[in-house]
């Protein structure tokens, strides 16, 4: 593994470990959604009896590490592609793993402005994925007519396939 990628993943793992409740949890999952100029992250802690709570107090350094990890990994990718969703999973024994989705656009809760998507596709061209939201980029879908909600639903459906 690339030393920079390993360093960033360690920063993320340690940062999330530091905010875990002691000792009452079974598993934690933290998800980062990203395009070049837009980022969203949230996490959940699974407690005994399947009770869930949010992950709170994550340091900004962890969020910056996710963003830098995306850039670093894109440089290493054979096609220069960047991931759109990174899912980090952690267990109380300190074991962790990362899963990266390169093939589905992120379904942000609030759809980023078209110029942010254009910046993403200029940096990391993916014409087949850009086509999925071209109506948003072109302005045929807008916040005013409920297009954002339709697009988020569309992206969630595509990711589930």
C-alpha positions in Angstrom: 0.0 0.0 0.0 1.1 3.5 -0.7 2.6 5.1 2.4 0.6 8.3 2.1 -2.7 6.3 1.7 -1.7 4.2 4.7 -1.0 7.4 6.8 -4.3 9.0 5.8 -6.2 5.8 6.6 -4.5 5.6 10.0 -5.4 9.2 10.7 -9.0 8.4 10.0 -9.0 5.3 12.0 -7.4 6.9 15.1 -9.6 10.0 14.8 -12.8 7.9 14.8 -11.5 5.6 17.5 -10.9 8.6 19.7 -14.6 9.5 19.8 -16.0 6.1 20.3 -18.0 5.6 23.5 -16.1 3.5 26.1 -16.8 0.5 26.2 -20.4 0.1 25.1 -20.4 -0.5 21.4 -20.3 -3.3 18.9 -19.5 -1.7 15.6 -19.1 1.8 14.1 -19.5 2.9 10.5 -18.5 6.3 9.0 -19.4 7.3 5.5 -17.9 10.1 3.5 -19.5 11.3 0.2 -17.4 13.5 -2.0 -17.0 15.3 -5.2 -14.1 17.7 -5.7 -15.5 20.8 -4.1 -18.2 19.2 -2.0 -18.1 16.8 0.9 -20.5 15.3 3.4 -19.8 12.8 6.2 -21.7 11.1 9.0 -21.4 8.0 11.1 -23.3 5.6 13.3 -22.3 3.6 16.3 -24.1 0.2 16.9 -24.5 -0.5 20.6 -25.6 -3.8 22.1 -29.2 -4.7 21.4 -28.9 -3.0 18.0 -29.3 0.5 19.4 -27.8 3.1 17.1 -26.4 6.5 17.9 -24.5 9.1 15.8 -20.8 9.5 15.8 -20.1 12.9 17.3 -17.0 15.0 17.8 -15.0 13.8 14.9 -12.0 16.1 14.5 -11.7 18.2 11.4 -8.4 16.4 10.7 -10.3 13.2 10.0 -12.5 15.0 7.5 -9.5 16.6 5.8 -7.8 13.2 5.7 -10.8 11.7 3.9 -10.6 14.5 1.3 -6.9 14.1 0.9 -7.3 10.3 0.7 -9.7 10.7 -2.3 -7.2 12.8 -4.2 -4.3 10.5 -3.4 -6.2 7.4 -4.4 -7.3 9.0 -7.7 -3.6 9.6 -8.5 -3.0 5.9 -8.0 -6.1 4.6 -9.8 -5.3 3.1 -13.2 -7.9 5.3 -14.9 -7.4 8.3 -12.7 -10.9 7.9 -11.2 -11.8 9.1 -7.7 -14.1 7.3 -5.4 -17.5 8.9 -4.6 -18.3 7.2 -1.3 -15.9 5.8 1.3 -17.2 3.7 4.1 -15.1 3.1 7.1 -16.0 0.3 9.5 -14.5 -0.1 13.0 -14.9 -2.8 15.7 -14.0 -2.6 19.4 -11.0 -4.8 19.0 -9.4 -2.0 16.8 -9.9 -3.7 13.5 -11.0 -1.6 10.7 -11.6 -1.6 6.9 -12.4 0.8 4.1 -14.7 0.3 1.2 -14.7 2.6 -1.8 -17.4 3.1 -4.4 -16.0 4.5 -7.6 -19.0 3.6 -9.8 -22.0 5.4 -8.3 -22.4 9.1 -7.8 -23.0 10.1 -4.2 -26.6 10.7 -3.2 -26.0 13.8 -1.0 -28.9 14.9 1.1 -28.6 18.3 -0.5 -27.7 18.2 -4.2 -24.5 20.2 -4.9 -24.8 23.1 -7.3 -24.2 22.3 -11.0 -20.9 24.2 -11.1 -19.6 21.9 -8.4 -20.5 18.8 -10.5 -18.8 20.4 -13.5 -15.7 21.0 -11.5 -15.8 17.3 -10.5 -16.1 16.0 -14.0 -13.5 18.4 -15.3 -11.0 17.0 -12.7 -12.2 13.4 -12.9 -14.0 12.8 -16.2 -16.7 10.2 -16.1 -19.0 10.9 -19.1 -21.2 7.8 -18.3 -21.8 9.1 -14.8 -22.2 12.7 -15.8 -25.0 11.7 -18.1 -27.0 10.6 -15.0 -27.2 14.2 -13.8 -26.9 16.1 -17.0 -30.4 17.5 -16.6 -29.2 19.1 -13.2 -26.0 20.5 -14.8 -28.0 21.9 -17.7 -30.6 23.5 -15.4 -33.5 21.5 -16.7 -33.9 20.2 -13.1 -33.7 22.9 -10.3 -34.2 23.3 -6.6 -37.4 25.2 -7.3 -39.2 22.5 -9.1 -38.2 19.6 -6.8 -35.4 18.4 -9.1 -32.9 18.0 -6.2 -35.1 15.5 -4.4 -35.7 13.6 -7.7 -32.0 13.5 -8.4 -31.1 12.3 -5.0 -33.8 9.5 -5.3 -32.4 8.6 -8.8 -28.9 8.4 -7.5 -29.9 6.2 -4.5 -31.8 3.9 -6.9 -28.8 3.6 -9.2 -26.5 2.9 -6.3 -28.8 0.1 -5.1 -28.7 -1.7 -8.4 
